[in-house]
Amino acid sequence: MSHPAIPGLLSAAGMKAVRYPGGSYADIYHWQTHTTEGGYVAPNTGFDTFMGTVRAAGAQPIITANYGSGTPEEAASSPSPSR
């Protein structure tokens, strides 16, 4: 996600929206700790990096909250500086 070519590739592919966290990770991602239960969070794939990539690609960010093992309150109180 942090490679400089990614925004251009997303744009060239016609990607209009990108989701964070992606796939089934939305159900195990904890916003307050930026960790997952039983999963792996790759380096340099945090929310700030995601937003920079999406903005550079001209795409719409879609943000999902963990309703599998988290709570709406946890997601709402995330300390992310990009909020």
N, C-alpha and C positions, 0 to 999 in steps of 0.2 A: 503494500500500500504506500510506502514512503519513497519508492523509486521515482525519480523525476519523470520518467516516461509514462507512468500510469495515468495521470489526468488526460493526456493526449490520446492514449489508447481507449480510455472509457468514452471520451467524446467521439472519436472516430468510429467506435462500435455502435454509436447511437444510444448509449446508456443515458436515460433521462432521470433515473432515480437509483440511489444506492442505499442499502439498509445497513444499520449498525445496531447491535451486533448482528452479523449475518447468519443465515441458516438456523439450525436448531440451537445454536449457542445463545440465542435470546432467552431461552428457558433456563439457562444455567449461569448466565453472566451476572455478577454482582457489581453494581455501579459504584458503590462506596469504596470497595477494595480493588476494583478492576481485576478481578479474578473469576475463575469458573470452578464449579464443582465437577470433578471428573473430566475436565477438558484442558485445553492448552491455549494460552493467550500468547500469540507470537510477539516478539519484540517489535517496537515501533509501529504498533497497530492500535494505539490508544485513540480515544475520542478526538483529541486535538488533531492528530495526524489524519484521521478519517475526514474531519471537517475541512482541513486544508486541501485534501485530495479532491473531495466532492466539489468544493467551491472552484478550484482550479479547472475542473472538468466541466463546470457549468451545469452540474446535475442537481437534483433535489435530494437532500438527505431525508431518509426515513428512519426514525428512531423507534426502537422497540424496548419495552420494559419486560423484565423477567417476571412472568406470571407463573412459572413452573416451580421455582424454589425461593423466589423473592417476594417482595411486597411492593405495591405502588408507592408507599411511603419511602422505601429504600431508594427507589429510582428517583423520586422527586427531590430527595435531599442529597443527591450526589454532589460531591465537592468539585466537580469538573470546572475548570476555569473558563471553559468555552460556553457555558450556559448563559 
